[in-house]
């Protein structure tokens, strides 16, 4: 599984995921200041799931009709530690029957919601 961590995703979580052997590209390392449209296009072109704290991707895809990446994980909470998003993602990846592909996944402290991507 390949991920694209948006600039607002904590660097410690990127390292944590890489240490767990996941392929994670990180905008802060190679695309500083990229706009959401550029991040979205990159995720589509590189076949990556976007990891973000930015809700704007939903609007770009559902309202403006931009092309969808294979998945988006929107973390809708303020992390208590820089590693918390990665820990939560790893837990999600171990849930039986849950797939991130083809889905806009919203991760909150008390629930997970998914909507099919167009």
C-alpha positions as a Python dict, from the first residue, in 0.01 Angstrom:
ca = {
    (1, 'X'): (0, 0, 0),
    (2, 'X'): (135, 339, -103),
    (3, 'X'): (55, 664, 75),
    (4, 'X'): (100, 1035, 11),
    (5, 'X'): (116, 1229, 337),
    (6, 'X'): (-2, 1586, 302),
    (7, 'X'): (218, 1861, 447),
    (8, 'X'): (-5, 1885, 754),
    (9, 'X'): (60, 1521, 844),
    (10, 'X'): (316, 1492, 1128),
    (11, 'X'): (669, 1399, 1025),
    (12, 'X'): (691, 1154, 1318),
    (13, 'X'): (390, 967, 1182),
    (14, 'X'): (552, 947, 838),
    (15, 'X'): (862, 794, 997),
    (16, 'X'): (648, 558, 1202),
    (17, 'X'): (472, 430, 890),
    (18, 'X'): (799, 396, 700),
    (19, 'X'): (946, 200, 992),
    (20, 'X'): (644, -31, 955),
    (21, 'X'): (756, -87, 591),
    (22, 'X'): (494, 131, 419),
    (23, 'X'): (581, 337, 111),
    (24, 'X'): (504, 695, 217),
    (25, 'X'): (578, 998, 1),
    (26, 'X'): (575, 1321, 201),
    (27, 'X'): (489, 1659, 58),
    (28, 'X'): (708, 1840, 311),
    (29, 'X'): (1011, 1657, 171),
    (30, 'X'): (956, 1694, -201),
    (31, 'X'): (664, 1928, -276),
    (32, 'X'): (667, 2207, -20),
    (33, 'X'): (381, 2447, -70),
    (34, 'X'): (195, 2229, -320),
    (35, 'X'): (-171, 2322, -349),
    (36, 'X'): (-441, 2065, -278),
    (37, 'X'): (-513, 2022, -650),
    (38, 'X'): (-147, 1936, -711),
    (39, 'X'): (-140, 1689, -421),
    (40, 'X'): (-455, 1526, -553),
    (41, 'X'): (-313, 1497, -905),
    (42, 'X'): (10, 1349, -769),
    (43, 'X'): (-180, 1088, -567),
    (44, 'X'): (-376, 992, -880),
    (45, 'X'): (-61, 971, -1095),
    (46, 'X'): (139, 775, -838),
    (47, 'X'): (-149, 550, -728),
    (48, 'X'): (-128, 661, -364),
    (49, 'X'): (-377, 702, -80),
    (50, 'X'): (-375, 1056, 59),
    (51, 'X'): (-325, 1099, 435),
    (52, 'X'): (-443, 1442, 549),
    (53, 'X'): (-594, 1665, 813),
    (54, 'X'): (-738, 1886, 536),
    (55, 'X'): (-1108, 1847, 456),
    (56, 'X'): (-1079, 2030, 124),
    (57, 'X'): (-1017, 1709, -71),
    (58, 'X'): (-1381, 1612, -31),
    (59, 'X'): (-1491, 1934, -194),
    (60, 'X'): (-1242, 1897, -479),
    (61, 'X'): (-1365, 1547, -559),
    (62, 'X'): (-1736, 1548, -476),
    (63, 'X'): (-1830, 1908, -557),
    (64, 'X'): (-1578, 2008, -823),
    (65, 'X'): (-1549, 1668, -989),
    (66, 'X'): (-1172, 1631, -983),
    (67, 'X'): (-1032, 1286, -1047),
    (68, 'X'): (-1014, 1065, -738),
    (69, 'X'): (-704, 894, -607),
    (70, 'X'): (-735, 532, -497),
    (71, 'X'): (-823, 650, -147),
    (72, 'X'): (-822, 936, 101),
    (73, 'X'): (-788, 913, 478),
    (74, 'X'): (-901, 1235, 644),
    (75, 'X'): (-802, 1256, 1011),
    (76, 'X'): (-1065, 1475, 1176),
    (77, 'X'): (-910, 1541, 1515),
    (78, 'X'): (-618, 1721, 1673),
    (79, 'X'): (-347, 1460, 1744),
    (80, 'X'): (-241, 1422, 2107),
    (81, 'X'): (106, 1310, 1992),
    (82, 'X'): (282, 1335, 1655),
    (83, 'X'): (273, 954, 1627),
    (84, 'X'): (-99, 916, 1697),
    (85, 'X'): (-217, 941, 1332),
    (86, 'X'): (20, 661, 1227),
    (87, 'X'): (-83, 445, 1522),
    (88, 'X'): (-449, 494, 1431),
    (89, 'X'): (-383, 419, 1064),
    (90, 'X'): (-200, 97, 1150),
    (91, 'X'): (-497, -9, 1365),
    (92, 'X'): (-729, 62, 1072),
    (93, 'X'): (-519, -145, 838),
    (94, 'X'): (-559, -442, 1073),
    (95, 'X'): (-939, -421, 1092),
    (96, 'X'): (-1095, -715, 915),
    (97, 'X'): (-1324, -614, 631),
    (98, 'X'): (-1211, -250, 618),
    (99, 'X'): (-1059, -129, 292),
    (100, 'X'): (-913, 213, 221),
    (101, 'X'): (-914, 161, -156),
    (102, 'X'): (-1197, 332, -338),
    (103, 'X'): (-1305, 512, -21),
    (104, 'X'): (-1298, 853, 142),
    (105, 'X'): (-1232, 751, 502),
    (106, 'X'): (-1295, 993, 787),
    (107, 'X'): (-1116, 902, 1109),
    (108, 'X'): (-1243, 1059, 1429),
    (109, 'X'): (-1161, 966, 1787),
    (110, 'X'): (-1490, 785, 1839),
    (111, 'X'): (-1576, 659, 1493),
    (112, 'X'): (-1469, 580, 1138),
    (113, 'X'): (-1688, 670, 843),
    (114, 'X'): (-1640, 578, 481),
    (115, 'X'): (-1793, 700, 159),
    (116, 'X'): (-1726, 553, -185),
    (117, 'X'): (-1510, 767, -411),
    (118, 'X'): (-1661, 856, -748),
}
